């Protein structure tokens, strides 16, 4: 999984702005990660749903088994 944390740029007086946004992996149902770790999440562009792996099953953001 690629993690791209946002870059915070100091603009003075204790303030900063965020440049860039984190991204998440995406896949279709057939190409889900082969050995996902518990807590893996990503976007399934085939089903158009955010998915989460609980260590056993993939769940959609609505917490239904995908």
Secondary structure, DSSP 8 states (H G I E B T S, - for coil): ------EEEEEETTEEEEES-----EE-GGGS-TT--TT-EEEETTTTEEEEE-SS-EEETTSSB-
